[in-house]
Each structure stands twice: as structure tokens, then as C-alpha cells.
Amino acid sequence: MNPPLDEAKPASSLKLVPPRSAFDFLESKIQVPPLRAGTVSRTALVNRLRATTSVAAITVVAPAGYGKTTVLAQWAARDSRPFAWVTLDERDNDPIVLLRHIAAALEVDEPLEARLVDALEKPGASIWTKALPRLANQLFERSPNVLVLDDFNLLRSRASIEAVAALVDAEEERSMLVLVGRTFPRLPLAQLRASGRLLELGPADLAMTKREGELLLRQSGARLGAERVAELVEQCEGWPAALYLAALSIRDGEASGAEAVPLSGDDRYLADYFRSEYLARLRPGPLRFLRRTSVLERMSGPLCDAMLEDEGSAQELEKIERANLFLVPLDNRREWYRYHHLFRDLLQRELVENEPALVPRLHGLAADWFEEHGDEESALEHASAAGDLDRAAALLTALVLPLYYSGRIATLDRWLARFERAGLLDRYPAVAVQGARIHALRGRPEAAEKWLDAATRGTFRGTLPDGTKTIAPWVSTARAWLCRKGAKQMLADAEMAVAGLAAGSSWRSPALLAQGSALMLLGDPDRADTILAEAAEAALGATESHVMALGQRALIADERGDHERADTLSTELHELLVASPVDAYVARSVDFAATARTMLRHGRWNEARAALTAGQELAPFLDALPWLAVQVRLELARGFVTVRDAGAGQAQLDEALALLRRSPGLDSLSARADKLQREVDETPEHEGALAGLTRAELRLLPLLATHLSFREIAEQLFVSRNTIKTQAISVYRKLGVSSRSEAVAEAQRLGLGEHLRVVVTNDR
């Protein structure tokens, strides 16, 4: 099977051009390469090129295997403009040979002017006086046309490059010169770029889409599902050659019955390609630079200098980029780069094979540089790769909360899991207690308990990232949160933590929250409110602690009868949560409970029911914090009772009672639960729930009791008349009625009277 790669050009033929040509050359040099059967059509990119008519030059620059020649051949086949094509080689470094080849390519369509032929046959001392001006004039007279110079990277002589530059300058509107190669042409193109008369295509433009990659893999004989295709296209970054070689590897594996393995740069087909096309051509110095810098996921000149303990890395990176050695710039200033993922895979393997003892040292030096420059996360990656576990643990301890509160939960979970799998929790109690805090916030009670136990067993020496001198205050805070032994022990643990934490510690707000909440549970709301206010003030970006503190204060205000203050605190915590990047289950549960309480107090029943339902779904995520889990469930249960949904209220109450049985010492919550149970028992079963009305239908229900027409109702609810008509028909069907008046009467019978009292509600 023929590979769909741009380097698979027509075989060089020794056949000379027909006698009508004035020059002798290989015919294949001026042919548009023929398209092979089965080549994947690059329709989107070809159409983009066909629509390009206002530029003087196009550069198509990418490493081998990106399909440069194939794309341009497809363009030539579909464009109405005539194409002249020259595939360059070493001989074109003689400018007169280059100009003759360009003239011969033009001659394919129609004969050349005699004056041009004469100038090229007898160029004299200089091409600049006759040959080049006449060739430029010939190009002008044949406008519009497209002249393609393929393999332009082989052109190195100054005279030939200047000749091409002159032709670019002479290009007229609707005609263009296309320069194709592995490296960017050394031509003065800045003015064209600034004037918008230059189109530059690189690897990102030539990369195959998921659909194109799927076609290539299928035509190459690999049988893959859509998910695996998408994965391969992403791994190969759309590089056609890599996709084709991956297909060969997969096909061979299927034929031999070998187990499928993830694609990497050291796959034998890819490795052979990289070595033959690139690495084998490099001198020892540049090859050594590539191997050693492959330990870096991203790199800059100063970073490479520090890691290699050398100078000149920025210049070396510039050379690598000019050579198109799979180096991807990460910014417009060309300061930061990365290698193509597959190329880096191979370089890393070669580093391990050739200099294995150097690998830990390189990672250690990289960690030094990143930590010195404030990038602790990258320092963590390299410290871990260097095998420096003490340093990695210290870095992770400092990173846990910044990662969590920036919303990067997956990254944090990956690092925590890595320490757990390696059995390092007892050895590094600071990591363990941070992990216990995160697991508690993510609704993982078993994991939180396990990690806290490990932190309790471990021994820590040194100073923690927040300046605290011992691990005990952190452990005490976590112990207070998990509240294994009731409210009194929770208070004792929290007070010990507050006393031992360094000023400004990120654990201070959680410790104060636990202290204030314990005081609430023990019947001291005044002191609790003061301490909870301190907890909110000390939160410093810790969303959960801040929201929970505000939620507890709102509950205290409600119990005091200060509803205005309760509403203010509820709104504040809601706005805080909306602005947070964290998907904070615990904080959202508190928010929904507080919102439901506020909406019910203001008679906004539909919104209250929505908040209750959402809180009900999130309540299980609170179970690592039994005191809060019971509080929130009791609030939800009370809300459901208020809207006459005894079934949902009982379900929340049952869950609260189950938690209380597992969590001794929460007497005040047990008393509240008993009182609420009596209220639930006295609440009739809410038949309205059986009606199955949606939120939109419940919003419509009170308006059906008015004299407003469907059109007027639609205007009030900002929907169309047809939407209101459809919703009304659905209400009639669900209630078993056939008119508006019957719907209202049936709603009253089912106990939905509170919905009929609400005319139009506003979003919070």
C-alpha cells in the first residue's frame, strides 16, 4: 500500500523533455505529482487555497510526512488557474539552472518567448540584466497562474534565493509563488506579511482532522472504533505520516494476535521514521541537546541553560525550530517551546538508553529552576521524576489547596492517588492530612477517614507551608471536621487547632468553622456567630469554609428571627459560590438549603422546590462531615414539609437519623430531628406530587386562575403563545381535566394551593 506522505514523490525519470523544449532536464522535475488512488481528500484545506487570490506568496512549511506535496497536488487538480511546478534539487543552487527549470515548467502550457529562451541559453555574466527580468515578464503575461517550488529547503545558494526573491517581488495580483519545504525559506517576506500579501501554512494547518484521520486509518487497513480514532489523531497531533505508520503497527499487531498497546514515539515504525528522516542526519552535539531536553514538557532558553549547566540554549532552540525538528512554539515571542509528543517519546527512550544515570540529575536541575521561578507544579513533576520523594511531598503539600481552589480537581486527584498507590501516606503525614481534607470536601467519607488515620500515625519534622511548626493543628482540624466523637470533642479539637496554627494559615478558617459550628451544636449561638464571622473573614479564597461559615450564620440569624440578616448572608454565600471555579459539592448543598429557606419565607414556592430538589441530589456528598450532613438534611426535610411533600421530607429525615445513629454526641441535632419527625407525621401525603407537573407547568398554573389570555400569559412569562398552549394542554392531561377552571379546582383539591398564590416569580 502506498503511504499518503508528501515525500512519496514521483520517481525521478531519466526521460528528457520533448524536442520542442529549449533546455535539457528531467521531465519529472516539472510535473505536478500525480495523485495516488485512495489518497485522502483534504477538501477544507484545498478549498481555502482555491479561495486565496490576493496574496503574492504562500509558504507551506512542515516536517516530513505532513502531506505538503499531496495537498498542493490536490489543489492544482481542482483550481481553474494554470499551475507551473518545479521540484527542486541540489542542481538548482545554480541560479541559471533554477531559472531554466522554472521556464520549462511554464513551457508545459504554451511556448516561451524567443527572447527569454535566448537569455536563458546565453545568460552572459549576469542573470539580472536579461534572464531574470524576462522570466518575470513571462510570469506577468501569463497571469493568473500559480508557480510551485517544492523542496525549497534544498535551495541554499545566495544567488538562487535572491532570484526567487526577485520573482516574488514581481508577482502581480491573482498570480502567486508557492514555496514548499521542511524549513522556512530564507527570503525577505516581512513586507509581504505586513501588507497581508503572504499566506503561511504550517503543521497546524496541515494536520488532519478527526474525519480525515479516520479515512486515512481505514484506507490503511486498521479497523478501529471512533473513540480510538480520535485518540490516535490527538496523539499524532494530526500528523499524517504518524497516523499511517500507526495504522501499519496496529495492522501488524492484529495479524500476529499481539495485545494492543498505546501508541508512542518508540513504536518501531515511528522510531525508524524519526531516525532515518531526522536523527541520523544530526551531529552529536545537536542530537545530545535534543535527547537531554526531552525530559522537559515545555522549555525555554534559560531553563535549558540551567538544566544543561551550559549556555546558548536559546540559539539552539532557534536552530531546531528553523530545521523544523518537531519543535512547537508556545508563544508569539518564541520564548517557550515543546516537542511533538511522539518525537519526545523517542528522544526520552534514547536518553534512557544512552545516558540513564543522567536522567535523575536533569530532572532535579529542572525542578530547581521551576521552583526558583515560582512554578511549583512543574517542580513537583520533575522532583517526582528525579525520585526525590521528600521534595515532591513538600511541594504537593503546598500545592493541594491552590490546585483545589483553582478547580483543577483531576490534577490534584492524580497526585494524591500517586502517593497512595506508592504507600507513602504514613511517611508523609502532611500530604495525608491535606488529602483527608480534600476527600471530605469531595464527599468521600471512607477515604477521608483512611487518610486522616495515616496522618495520625505519621511523624512530621520541619515547618509546614503555612508556617505551622507541627502537624498536630492540621490533624486536629481534620478530626474536628470528621466529628467522630460528637460535638464536645469536635470543639476541643477545633480549639486546639486554632491555638496551634500559624497566623495566616490556610487551615485557620476551617478550624474556626469547626469551632463555631461545635458551639452552635452545644447551644451557644452568640459565641458561635462571632467565631463564624472570624472564619468567613479568614477564608482567603477557601470557598467551602467561607460558604459554610455564612450558611451557619444565616441559620443562627433565622433562629433569632432576624430574617433580613439571614437573607443577606444567604445572598452573599450564593454570590460567592457563583464566582468560584470549584465544583464545590459541600458548598452548593449549603447554598441550596439556604436558598430554599429564603424562597419559602418569601412565598416563592416554585424556586424553593427547585432548590430543595437540587439540594436533595447533592446531600450524599456531605456524609464525610456528619454534623453538616445532618443539619442540611434537616433543613431540606423541613422545606419539603413546608411545601406539603411529606414523602420527600421523610426520606431526608430518614437519612439524617441514619447518620445520627453512626455519629454519637450530636444531641441537639437528634432533638431537632425528633421534633421534625412529629411534624412530618402530622403532614398529609402530598397528592400533587403524583400529578407529575414540571417546573414550567407549575409556573403556569397560577396564571390559569386569572382572566389573562394565553397570549398575555406568554408575554408575562417571556415565551411564545404556542409554548403556553402546549404547557396548558399538558397540565389538563396530567390533572385529568379539560378546561382552565377545572385545572384550578383540581389543583386546589390536590393540595397545590400554594402554587395558585404565586402569580409571576422573578429569578433570584
N, C-alpha and C positions, 0 to 999 in steps of 0.2 A: 504494500500500500504506500502510495506517495505521501510524504509529510506535507502539510499545508503551511510550509515555512517560506519566508521571503528569500532565504538563502538558497532555496532549491530553484536555481535559475536554469534557463535552457543550456544544455551542454554546448561548450564552445565548438563551433564548426570551423573547419579549415576551408569551407567553400567560399570562394571570393564572390563579390557582388557582380551583378550583370555587367557586361562590357560598357553599357551606357554611362556608368559612373566614371568620374574623372580620377577616383582615388582607389587604392587597393587597401582592403581591410577585411576583417572577419564579419560576415553577414549578421551573426548573432548579436554583435555589439549594438546594432541599430534596430533591432526588432523589439516590439512590445512583447514581453514574455507571454507565451500562450497560457491560458487558464486551464488547469487540470480538471478533469471530470470529478465531481464530488467536492470541489473546493467550497468552503462555507462562504456564503454571500455576506459581505459586510455592508448591507444596504444603507444603514443610517449614516455611516462614515462616508460612503461613496456619494450619497445624496448631498451631504454637507459640502463635499469637494465640488460637485457639479454646480451647486448654487454659488460657489465662490468665483466672482468675476471681477472684483475691483482691486485685487492685490497684484503686485508686481512679482512677488516671490512667495514660495511655500517651502518651508523646511520640514522634512519628515525624518526625525532623528530618534532612534531607539536601538537597544541591543539586538543581537541576532535573534531571530525567531519570533519577532513581533508582527510578521506579515506585512512589512512595509511594501515590498515589491508586489505582493498579491493584491493589496488594496489599490495600489495605483494602476495595476493592470485591469482590475475591475472598473475603475474609474474611466480609463481610456476606452474600454469596451462600451460604456454607456453614455459617454459625453458626445455631444454633436461637434465639438471642436476637434480639429486635427491634432494628433499627438506626434511629436518627434521624440525618440527615445534613444539615449546613449547609455550603455552600461560601461562605466569607466574601469580602467585597469592601470597598471604601472606605466604603460606607454604614454598615457595621457598627461603625464607630468612634463612632456614636451608640448609646449603650447600650440605649435603648428599641427601636431598630430591631433590634439584635442579639437582644434577648430575644424580640421578636415572631417573628423568623426561627426561633429555637430552638423556640418554642411551635408554630409552623406545622409544623415537622418532626415534632414529637410528635403533631400532629393527623392526620398521614397514617394512623396506625394506628387511632386512636379519638378521638372529640370531646374537646375540652378542658373543664375545669370552667368554669362560668359566672363564678365569682369571679375566676379567672385571666384570662379574656378581658376582663372589666370592668377589672381592674387594668392590663392592657396597653393597652386602648383609652383609658383615662383615668388615666395614671400619676401625675398630680399633680406636685408639686415634686420628688419623690424616688422612685427605683425601689426603694429599700432598705426602705421600710416595707410595701409591698404586693406589687408586681410580682415582685421577685426572690424573696422568701420563698415566694410561691405557686407560682412556677415550680419552685423547688427541691422543694417538696412534691409537685408533679405528677410530677417525676422519681422521687421516692421511692416513690410509689404504683404506678408502672409497673415497678418493679424485678422481675426483672433486665432491664437494657437497656444499649445502647451508644450514646452520643452522640458523633458525629464532627464536629469543627470543622476543616474543611480550609482551607488557605491562611491559617493562623493568623498568619503573619508579616505579613499586611496589617493586623492589629489593632494600632494604635498609641496610641489614646486611653487615658488612665489609667482613666477610668470604665468603659470596656468591659472592660479587662483585669481590673480589680478585680471586676467582675460575674462573669467566668469563674472567678476565684479562689474566689469565694463558692460557686459551683456545685461546684467540685472539693471544697471542704471538706464540702459537704453530701452527697457521693456515699456510698451505702450499699454493703454487701457485695454482690458479684455484679453491680453496675452500675458503669459506668466512663465517664470522659470521655476521648476520644482527640483530641489536639492535633497537627495535621499542618502542617508548613511547612518553609521553607528555612532559617529561623533558629530558635534555641532560644527558646521562649516566655518572656517576662519575667514569670514567675509565681513566687511563693514556694513552691517544690516541695521544699526541703531536708528538711522534716519528713517528707514522704511518702517521700522517698528513704531517709531514715534508718530509717523504720519498715517498709521493704520493701513499701510500697503504691504504688510508682511503677515502671513499666517504661519504659526508654528505648531506643529503636531509632534507630540512626544509619546512616551509609553502609556500615559494615562488615556490619551486619545485613541491609541491603537489597541488598548486592552479589550478583550472580548467581553460582551455582555453575558449574562447568565444564559440567555437563549442561544446566543452564538456558540458559547462553550458547550452547551448541551448537544447542539448539532455536530460540533467537531468530535466530541467524545463518542457519539452514536456512530458517526461515519468511520471512526477509528476502530470500531468493533467492541467497545466497552458497554456492558449492559448495567446501567446504574439508575437508581431512583432519583427523583427530583431533589431530595434533600442532599444526597451525596454529590450530585452535580453542582449544586450551589456551594457546597463546602469546598469542592475542588477549585471552582472558579475563584473563590475567595482566597484559598491558599496560594494559588498560582498568580493571583492579582491580575487575572485576565490574560496572562502571557500565553499566546497560542502554542509556542513550542513546548512549554512545560505541560500544558493540557494534553497535547498529542503524546508526549513521552509518558505522562501518567497513564494515558489510555493503554499504551503498549505494556506498561508494567502490570496494570490491572488485568489485561487480557492474558498475559503470560501466567499470572498467578491463578487465574481461573482455569487455565488449561492444565496446570500442574496440580491443581487441588490445594494449593497453599492457602493458609489463612490470610484474610485481608488485613493489611496493616495501614496505618495513616501515612499519607504521602509526606515525604520530607526531602530536603535537598540532597541527602546522601543516597537516595534511590539510585540504583546502578545506571539507569538510563540517563537520569538528570545529571548525576555525577560525571558520567562520561562526556556529556554535552558541555557542562561547565568547564571541565578540564581541557577538552580539545579546543573549544572555541575561545577560551579566555585564559585560564590559569597557566596553561603550558606555554603561553607567549610572554609571560611576565618574567622580569628579572627577579633575583632572590629578595632584594630589598622591598619592592612594592608588594610582592607576594607575602612576605613576612608581616608587613603592615596590615594587609587585609586579614590575615589569619588572627593576629593578636587583637585587632579592634573588633573582631566578630563577637567578642564577649559583651559588647555594648549593644543595647537595643536601639539607642539613639546616640549620636556622637557629635562632638564639635572639636575644633582645633585645640582649644585649651584643655578640654577633657582628655583628648588623646595624648597631648603632650604630657599631662600629669600621669596618666596611666602607663605610658610607654617610657616615662622618665627621659624624654627626648624633646627636641624642638622641631618646628617645621611641619607639624601635622596638618595645619590649615592648608598649606600649599599642597600637601599630598592629597588631601581630600578634593581639592580643586582639580588636580590631575586625574583622579579617579572619576570624578563627575564628567570631565571632558572626554575621558575614554569610554564613558557610558558603561562602566563596570557595575551595573545594577545598584547604583547609589541613588537614593531618592532624597531630594532636598525637602526639608520640612518647613522652611520659611523662605520668604522672598529675598532675605538678605544673604542667603547661602551660608548661614552660620551653623545650622543643625541639619544632620542627615541621618538616614538609616539605610541599611542594606535591604534588598529584596529578600523576603523571608526565606525562600528556598536557597538562594545564594548564601545567605548567612548560615543556614543549616550545614551546608557543605563545608564552609570555612571553619565552623566550630568543630566539626568532626576532624578536619585536617589539623587543627590546632591541638586537639587531644592526642592525635596520633603522633604528631611531630614534637610537641613541647608540653607534655602532660603536667610536668612539675610547675610550669609557669602559670597555669590556669588559675589556681587559688590566689597567687600574688596579684595577677592582673585584676581579678575581682576585688581584692582588698584595696588596691590603689584606686579603683573606680569608686568604691564605697567611700573612701577618704574624700575624694573630690566632691561627690554629690552631697555628703553630709556638711562639708565646709561651705557649700553653696546653697544650703537650705533645702535640698531636695531629699528629705528623709526617706521617702518611699522608694526612690531609686537606690539609695544607700542600703535600704533593707534588702532589696533584691540581690544586690552584689555581696553584701555581708553573708547572706544565706548561701549564695553560690560559692563563696570562699570557705564555707564551713565554719565561720566564726559565729557560733551559736549564741555566745554571751552578748555579742554586739547586736545580733539580729533580734534577740529578745528585748534588749533595751530600746531598740528602735521601734519594734512593734508595740511595746508598752506605751510609748509616746504617741504612736500613730492611731491607736484604736479609736479614740473619740473623734479626732479630726476626720478620719475616714467615715465613721458612722454618721456624723452630723453634716457631712457633705453629700450624703446619700449614696456613698459607694459601698453598699452592703455586700455585694457579691465579692468585691476585692477583699474586704475585711473577713468574710466567712472563709475565703480561700486560705488566708494566712492563719487564721485560728485553727482551721482543720489540719493544716500542715503541722502545726505544733502538737496537736492532739494525736495525730497518726504516728508521730515520731516519739510519743511517750514522754513529752517534755514538760507537762503541766506541773508535776511536783517539783521539778528542777527550777522552774521559773514561775514562782507564785504571783508575781506582778502581772504576767500575761494571763494567768489563770483567773485572777480576780477581775481583771478587765473583761475577760471572756464571760465570766459569770454575769456581769452587769449587762453585757450585750445580749446574752441568751435570755435573760429576764425580760428585757425590753422587746425582744422578738417573739415572746410567747412560748419559750421552750423551758418549761419548769424542770424537767429531768436533767437537761444539760446544765442549767443554771446551778442546780444542786451539786452535780458532779464536779463542776469547775470550782465552785466555792469550797468543796471538800478538799480538792487538790491544793488550792491556795492556802487553806488552813494547815495542811501537812507540810508545805514547803517552807524553806528558810530563805529570807532575803537579806542581803547585806548591801549597804550603799544608800544612795539618795534617789527617791523616785522622781519622775519627770516634773511633778508639781512642787518639788522641794520638801515633801514629807520625808522624814528620816527613817520611818519604819513602815512595814506593810500593814501593821495592825489596824490603823484607822480605815484603810481601804476595805479590809476584810470585815470590819465591824459594820461599815455602811452597807455592804452587800448582805451581811447577815440580818441587819435590820430590815432591809427591803424584803428579803425572803420570809421573814417573820415566822420562823419555825416554832417558837415557844411563846407566842402571844404578845399582847400589846406592852406589858411591863418590860419584858426582855427586849422588845423592839426599842423602847425608849432608852433603856440602859445602853444598848449597843450604839444607838444614834448619838447619845450624849458623849460616849467615849470617843466616837469618831470625830465629832465636832471639836472636842478638846485637843485631839492629836493632829489634826490636819494643818498643813502649812497655809498661811494666808494666801488667798487667791487660788487655792486648789480647785481643780475641776470636780473634785468629789465633795466639795463643801455644800453645794446646792442639794445634791441627793441626800447628804447626811441631814441637813436642816429639814428637808422634806419629810424624811422618815421621823425625825424628832417631832415636828409639828403634827404629823398625821397620828403618831402614837398618843400625843396629848389629846387630840380630838377623840380618839377611841377610849381614852381614860377619863373623859368628861371635863376637860379643861380648855374650852373653846377660846377663851380670851388669850391665854398664853399661846395656844396653838396658832391663832391668827397672826400674832406678832412674829412668831418664828417662821411661819409660812411666807409672810411678806419678805423676810430676810432671804428665804430660799429662792423666791422669784427674782429678787434683786441680784443674787449671787449666781444665777443660772449661766450667764455669759455664753449664750448660744446653745446651751443644753436644752433642747426643745421639750423633751418629755418632762424633765424636772420642773421646768417653768410652767408648762401647761398643767401638770398635776397639782402644783402649788396653787395656781389660780383657781383650779377646779375645787380644791378643798376649801379655799377661802370663800368661793361662791356658795358652797354648801353651808358653811358657817353663817354667811350673811342671810341665806334663805331661812335657816332655822331661827335666826334672830328676828325675822320678819322684815329685814332690810332688803326688799326685793329690787329696789333701784340699784343698790350696790351689787347685788347678785347679778343683775343683768349686765352691768358694766364689766364685771370680772369675766362673765361668760363671753361677752363680745370680744374682750381683749384676748382671751385664750384662743378663741376661734380665729381671729385675725393673725395671731402668732403662728398658728398651725398652718394656715393657708400659705403663709410666706416661707414655710420651711421646706427644704428639698428632701427631707427624710420622709419615707413612707412609715410614719410612726403609728403603729397599731395601738399601743397603750394610750398615747396622747389623743388619738382620734376617738377611741372609746370614751374617754373622759369628755371630749368635746360633744359627742353625740348625746351623752347623758345630760350634760349641761344645757345643750340646745333644746332637747325635748322638754326639760323642766321649764325653760323660759317660754317656749312656744305654748305650752299648756296654760301657763299663767296668763298669757295674753289671748287665749282663746283661738290660737291658730292651729286647729286640730290636724289638718292635713300635714302640715310641716312637722308637727310633733310626732305624728305617726311615722313619717318617713325617717326621722331621726331615731326613733325607738327601734325601727326595723334594722337600720344600719348599725346601731349600737349592739343589737342582739347578735348580728353576724360577727362582730369583732370581739365580743365578750370573751370567747375562749382564749384569746391572746393575752389576757390579763392573769391567767392562772398561776404564773410564777410569783405574783405578788398577791397573796390571798386576801390581805386586808383591803386592797383596792378592788380586786375582783369581786368580793362580796359587796362592797359599797356600790359599785357601778351596777351590779345585777339588781340590788335592792332598788336603786333609782329607776332602772328600766322597768322592773316589776310594778313599782308604784305608778309609773307613766302608763303602762298597759291597763292597769286597773282604772285609771282616770278616764281612759277612752273606752271603757267597758269591754276590754278584751281580756276576760279572766283567764282564758286558756294560755295566752302568751305570758300573762303575768305570773301564772302558776309555774310555767316552765322556767322562767328566770329565777323565781323564788326557790324552786327545787334545786337548781344548780348552786345557788347561794348556800342553801342548807347543807348540800353535799360538801362544799368547800369548808364550811364551818366545822363539820364533823372531823375533817382531816387537819384542821388548824385550831388547836385549843387556845384559850386565853383571849378570845375576841368577844368578850361578854356583851359589850354594848351593841355590837352588830347582831349577836344572837337575839337580844331583846327586841331590836328593830325588826328582825326577820319574823319573830313570833307575832308581833303586833300586825305586821303586814299580812301574815297568813290569815289572821282573823278577818281583815278587810277583804282579802281575796275570797274567802269562804262566803262572805256576805254579798259578793258581786254576782249578779246573774250572768249566765253564759251569754256571750255576745253573738247573737244570730247574724248580725250584719257581716261578720267575717265570712259567713257561708255564702254571702251574695257574690263574693269574688270581684268587687268593684276595684278598678285600677285607680291610681292616684288622680289621673286626669278625669276619670268619671266621678270620683268623689268631689273634685273641684267644680265640676259642672252641676252636681246635684242641688246645691242651694239656689242656683240661678234658675233651675226648673220651677221653683216655687214662686218666681216673680212673673211680671207681665211682659218681660223683655222678649222680643222675637229672637229666633236663632241668629239672625244677622247681628242684632245688638249684643247678644251674648258673645258672639265671636269677636266683636270689636273690643269688648271689655277684657277678653282673655287673649287677645292678640293672635288669634288663629283664624282659619277660613271658616265660612259658613258650612261648607261640606264636612269639615272636621267635626264641628259641633253636632251636625245632623247624624254623622256616623256614631259619635260617642253616645248620643241620646238613644239611638236605636239599640246600642249595646246595653245601656242601662235598663231599658224596657225589657229586653230579653232576659237579662240576669235576674231582674226582680219579678218577672212573670206578669208584666202589665203591658198596657197598650197606649197609655197617654201620660202627659206630664203630671196631671193631678193625681192619677193613680200611683205614679212613681213616688211622688212626695208622700202620699199616705202610707205606702208600703215601707218607705224608708223610716217613717216615724214608728211603725209597728215593729220594725227590726231593731230599734234602738239606735238608729243613726241620727237622732235629733240634733246632736252637737254639730254635725256637718251641715244641717239646714240653717244653723245660726250664723254661718260664715258666708258672706256674700262674695267678696274678692279678697284674696290674701296677697301680700307683697312678699317677694323673696327677701330673705334676711340680708 
